[in-house]
Amino acid sequence: MTINKNQIAIDRLLTIMDELREKCPWDRKQTLESLRHLTIEEVYELSDAIIQQDLNNIKKELGDILLHIVFYAKIGRELNAFDFADIVNTLCDKLILRHPHVFGDVKVANSEEVKENWEKIKLTEGRKSVLEGVPHSLPAMVKAFRMQEKVHGVGFDWNNSAEVVNKIKEEISELETELQKNDKQGIENEFGDVLFAMINYARFLDINPEDALERTNQKFIQRFQYIENQIAAQNKHITDADTELMNFYWEESKKYIK
């Protein structure tokens, strides 16, 4: 029988993890809690690599995340709570349960029906709310997007993008009213509503707002650094440049950085 190369690789990783946990002082002292923030950092590094479409770094960052999963599994085994096989089998059971159109006799017409069934199945697993599975610690934009996706899955949504555009206009009008009142709390509330409506619109356009904003962030960084480089080439510091000069190079940067 030929041993699958994936099995060989996983067995190698699990063996290395056992060795590290036994012999490395740093690995020995780690706990579920101490690894938490490092795992979050690794996920963000993967996100950066994906945004940059750097396939080599994506491979490396996925490996780092896999290491963390194996590390958690090792600690779980030491606590007699779970091991790597438990993690994988729990995932497999969930995937089978939530894909009755693949592993059962349920018929679906498209991916939207798959998402709707997914949310309905979750409610049969003991969850009291459709929104229960949205982590509290998610960044606000990601959280808003996920909440909107989840309620869409049970039919709570706008009928079309035109309705969302009208909602955005309504929220902007309400924001302008609060601006006229100079009510800081009211302004913040309405500004949040505008953002929430814009995130909804992104979903109707089939755009992930987090990805869109991050790409704009990266573009801004590159264009501003172009300004800094051009000013530095004149033996000046960015703080010595006036707004007119910075705006000149900003417009020039658009020719080179799309």
N, C-alpha and C positions, 0 to 999 in steps of 0.2 A: 504494500500500500504506500502511495506517495504522500508524504506529509506536506500539507499546504504551507507555503512560505509565510502566510500570515500567522499561522499557528506557531511556527518556529520563532518569528519575530516577537510575538506576544510572550511566549515562554521565556525567551531571552530577557525581555524587559522585566518580567516578574521576578526572574532569578536575580537580576542586577538590583532590583528594589530590595529584595531580601538581604543581599550583601550590604547595600548602603545602610539599611536600617540597623544592621548588626554591627558594622565596623566604622561608620562615619559619625563623628561626634555631632556634626550639625544635623544630619538626617535623623539621628537618634532622638534629639531633643524636640523635634517638631510634633505638633498636635493638630487636630482638626482646626482649632481656632487660629493657630499661628500661620497656617497655610492659607487661610481664607483671603487675606488681602493680596497675597502673592498670586493667587489664582485669578483674582479680579484683574490684576495688572497684566497677567498673561493673556487674558481674553481681550483686553484693550490693545495689546501689541498685535494680536491676530487681526483685530479689526483694522488697525493701521495698515498692515500688510495687504489686506483685502482691498482697502480703499486705493492703495498704491498699485494694485494688480501685480504685486511682486510674488510670483509663484514659488520661488525658492524660499523666500521668507515665510510664506504661508505654510509650506511644508515644515519648516523649523518650528514655527509657533504652534502648529497643531501637535507637534511632538512634545513641546513643553506642556501643553494642556493635557495630553495623554499621560505624561509623567505625573501630573498632579492627581489625575483620576486613579492611577495605580498606587500613588502614595496614600490617598484617602482609603483605598481598598485595604492596603496593608495595615493601616491604623485601625480600620474597622474590624479586621480579623483579630488583631491583638485585643480589641475590646469585646470580642466574641459577639459582635453585632452583625457584621456582614463581611463578605470577601469579594474578590473581583468577579467570581462566577455569579454570586448573588446579584451584583450590579447589572451584569450583562443579561442574566435570565429575567430579572425584573423588567428591564428595558424591552426585551424580546416579547414578554407577555403583554406589555402595554401596547407595543406596536401591532401585535396581532389583534388585540381587543379593539383598538381604535381604527383598524383598517378592515372592517367587515366586507368592504367592496373588493378586497383582495383575498382575504382568508375566509370569507363567508359568502352568503348569497345575496348581499345587498347590492343594488344597482345604483350607480351614480353617472350623471351626464357630463360633469366637468369638475374642475378643482374646487369651485365654490361650494358645490354640494359636499365634497370631501371635508372642507373646513367646517361647514354647518354640522355635519354628522359628528365631527371630532368634538365640538363644544357640547353637543347633546349627550354624547357618551360620557364626557367628563362629569356631567351632572348626575349620571347614574352611579358614579364611583364614590358618592358620599359628599361631594362638594355642595355647599348650600348656595353659592353664588357663582355666576359665570365669571365674575371678576376675581374670584378667590385665588386663582393661580397666578395673578400678576404680582411679582415681587415688590414689596414696599420700597426697597432701596434702589430700584431702577432709576436712572436719570429721568427727569420729568418728561422730556420729549419722547423718549422710548416708551415710557409708561403710558402716555396719552395714546400713542400709536397702537400699542398692544391692547389697551382697553377698548379702543374703537374697533379693532379687528375682532375682539371677542364678542362684543355685543352685536356686531354685524352677523356673527355666526349663528345667532338665535333670532335674527330678523329685525333687530332694532337699528335702523339706519335710514339715511336719506334715500330717496328714490333715484336721484341722478345728481350729476355734478353741478347743474344749474342751481339746484336748491342750496347746495353748499356755498356757491358763490354769493347767493342772496343772503345767506346767513353771515358770511364774512362781512358784507356791506353793512348789515344790521349791527354787527358787533363793533365795527369801526365807528359807526354813527353813535353808538352808546359810549364808546371811548371818548369821542369828541365832546360829548355832553359832560362827561366827568372832567375832562380837561378844562372846560369853561368854568366848572365849579371849583377847579383847583383842589379837588378832593383826592388826596394821595391814595387812600385806601380804595376808593372807587376806581381811580385810574389803574391801580394794580390789578384789581379784579377784572376790569374790562379788557385790559391788555392781555391777561391770561386767557380770556374768552376768545380774543382775536387769534392768539397763537393756537388754541385748541381747534378753532374752526379751520385755520390754515393747515394744520396737521391732517384734519379730516379731508380737506381738499386734495392734499398730496396723495392720500390713500385712494381717492377716486381717480387720480391721474396715474395710479400704479407707480408712484414714486415713494421711496422710503425717505421721510423727511430728515432723519438722522444722517443718512448717507449723503443726501443733497447738501445739508448744512456743512458737513465735514469737508466735502469737496470744495465748497465755497471758502471754508476756513483755509484749506491748503492753498487755494488760488490766491487768497488775500496775503498769506505768508510769503508766497513766491513773489508777488508783485511788490509788496512792501520791502522785501529784501533787495529787490531790483533797485528801488529808490535809494536804499542805504548804500548799495554798492556803487551806484552812479555818483552819489555825493562823496563817498569815500575816495573815489578816483580823482576827485578835485582837492584831495587833502583836507576835506572838511568833515565835521561830525554832524550826524543827523540833527542834533539839537541846535546846530548853528544855521540850519537851512530854514528859510521862511516857507510859508504855506504855498506861495506861488510856485516856488521851485519844486517842492514836493509834488504838487498837483501836476506840474509839467512832466515829471518822470513817471508819475502814476499813469497818466494817459499814454505815455510812451511804452510803458510796460505791457499794456494791453495788446500791443502789436506782436509781442514775443511770447506772452503767457496767456493762453486761452483757458 
